[in-house]
Amino acid sequence: MEIESMVANSALIKAREGGGSKGRSWKWKEMLRFPQISQCRQLAMNIERDYYSLCVKQPIGKKLFQLFCRSQTDLTTFPLTISSVFPQSIQCVFTVQKHEQSCIQSLEIDPCGDVFYDCREDLHKYLSGDPFMQYQESMFFDRFLQWKMLERSPITKQTFRQYRLLGKGGFGEVWACQVRATGMMYACKKLEKTHVKKRRGEAMALNEKQILEGLDSRFVVNLAYAYETKHALCMVLTMMSGGDLRFHIYNIGVPGLDKDRVRFYAAEVCCGIIHLHQKSIVYRDLKPENILLDDNGHIRISDLGLAVRLSEGSLVRGRVGTLGYMAPEVISNKHYGMSVDWWGLGCLIYEMIAGHPPFKSRGEHARTSEMERRIQTEQEAYSDKFSKEATDLCSLLLTKDPNQRLGSFSGGTEVQSHPFFHKINFRMLEAGLIEPPFKPDPRQVYCSDVQDIEEFSSVKGVTLDHIDNNFYSQFNTGSVPINWQNEVIETGCFRELNVFGPEGSRSPDLDRSQTPESPRRSLLDRIFRRHTEYTKDLRWTLVYRLSDVLKWVRLSATICPTGSTGYPGYSVTLTSKYKYFKAEHQKEVDFVSFLRQI
């Protein structure tokens, strides 16, 4: 390994180990300083007053609403084993008791189902009434407005520290980065503006950004920030330090993965596909390079540049994706729907087990026409590496006819119910409660060496204009609310900053009668400000004195031309006049005073 890669890897590993509180800037509290509540007046007038948005979907809003409920004598709370905290008022207890029998029946029918759904919906219906109205008049809602103001702060490249290069894509590079205020690690995908324009990739870039910011799934990479620099459009995404599945299949030991890892990764990819399909999104580019591992060994689907959102009941047509993983209907340029992603899952499972794609041998460079023929006409072969369940699942997912393919019309439940996944509890998996069978080494960087990643070529002759600026303004939207709030909570910033006054009173920043404090300047700012003022005063002093000198130099030619005898015994130069003046008055006189007096 070259010294450059060793240094870059060491810096990245150190940053990852010091993520969270250890990775914060020393002035992080100033970066996340609450604005005075009086400065949130405009936001309070314009924010959508929707209960589900403010108190259920948004993580900080949910926490503050729970704190409000705990502060009310008629809404004393106690935690239950479901995902939220239910107030123990008479009305709430009655609601829970009403659903007791239905919850027991649901548990017996489907132990992995959402047993408490009806009960939870009734409780939310109650809480969205008077309790929600009271919450909006409380200091807890005012604090939520302060957090929202911080969330909407402008995002620039100065928001982050940048570490090593992780990889390269079609429009730019991917770099490891860290948020200065919170210490959270991310991957920054930089799309070079000139490359995007030359290849007419504006729609693709904006499509990926808009799809990502509408997703909140533990099985798909999340978009945390979107901003622009002078030369690039930047998407800050979930940091996946464990590398991609292709790296693990081919670069660690014998090609392929063991059966436990195959089952676990396939189950999580299946959940990710279902989450995308629930949002009417067809992924269309499922392959090992796009499946990434995080620090703990969980996977996420990445690179949604080719994904498309379908309107209800509609199909799409387009020959997109990677040839070895394209479904037959894509190659034939027919209309298709969600079925292509289940074909991709079949290819992925096959490759994880066999150590090569289903229609190509390892190291083979088949022609495009030959690959198309194999995918459309040939049946994949199964070696003794495949169990009976794995063979059956792959053959059902790799069915040529999309109308007969497993998962195409069931929303994915048929795939999850297949015997191959009989050891997977999908409810626990979706809650993140199943331990991965493999955990990446935190002291290793699972990507190519820096010098092995080709330098991204520059583009000449491309001029950016005002039309491009309109596109950039749609892209440059700053923080994504839910993911930003999760970041603040996970890094401990919420716990340390969300402090109120003594005995549950308002803190000074929540007091509407107080005027906002002026921003604190750093030590360097104060030093440079003092230096600037001193320099400014000195500059004007020198200007005044120099103007005096020049003025009297010009006058000297008129008062005492060279060679005259206006001052006895001396040829009249400015210097000789000055000497004569001091001798005549028998005292020390500075030169400027001398000029002013004559």
QUITA-V230676 format. One line per field, one symbol per residue. phi: phi as a letter, one per 20 degrees, with the letter a starting at -180 (. if undefined). burial: I if it has 24 or more other ideal C-beta (glycine too) atoms within 12 Angstrom, else O. A space follows every 50 residues. Layout:
# QUITA-V230676
phi: ???
burial: ???
This chain:
# QUITA-V230676
phi: .ffffffffffffffffefnffefffdffffdffffgfedfffffdffed gffedcfegfffffffffffeefecfdbfdeefcdefeefffffffffdg fffffffffbfeeefegfffffffffffeggfffgfeeffffffffffff geffdcfffceddffdaccfdrddcfbbfffdnfebddeddfffffffel dffffffffffffedbcfdcgdeebcbcdfdbdddedgfdeeneffgffd dcmfgocffffgfffffffgffffffffemdefmbfbgfedddegeoedb eclefefbeefgmecccrecodgfcffgffffmefbcfgffffffffffg ffeenaffcbffnfdffgfffffffeceefddeffefffffffffffeff effdffnfcdmnffffefggdfedefffffemddfffbcgffeddebffg feeffffeddnddecfffffffffeedmfegfffffffffenffffeedd fflmeffgfdefeeefffgfefgfffffffffffffffffffffffffgf fffffffefcfgnfdfdgmcfedfffffffffffelbfcffffgfffe
burial: OOOOOOOIIOIIIOIIOOIIOOIIOOOIOOIIIIIIIIIIOOIIOOIOOO IOOIIIOIIIIIIIIIIIIIIIOOIOIOOOOOOIIIIIIOOIIOIIOOIO OOIOOOOOOOOOOOIIOOIIOIIIOIIIOOIIOOIIOIIIIIIIIIIIII IIIOIOIOIIIIIIIIIIIIIIIIIIIIIIIIIIIIIIIIIIIIIIIOOO IIOIIIIIIIIIIIIIIIIIIIIIIIIIIOOIIIIIIIIIIIIIIIIIII OIOOOIIOOOIIIIIIIIIIIIIIIIIOIIIIIIIIIIIIIIIIIOIIII IIIIIIIIIIOOOOOIOIOIIIIIIIIIIIIOOOOIIIIIIIIIIIIIII IIIIIIIIIIOOOOOOOOOOIIOIIIOOOIOOOOIIOOOIIOIIIIIIII OIOOIIIIOOIIOOIIOIOIIOOIOIOOIIOOOIOIIIOIOOOOIIIIOI OOOOOOOOOOOOOIOOOIOOIIOOIIIIIIIIIIIIIIIIIOIIOOIIOI OOOOOIOOIIOOOOOOOOOOOOOOOOOOOOOOOOOOOOOOOOOOOOOOOO OIOOOIOOOIOOOOOOIOOOOIOIOOIIOIIOOOOOOOOOOOOIIOOI
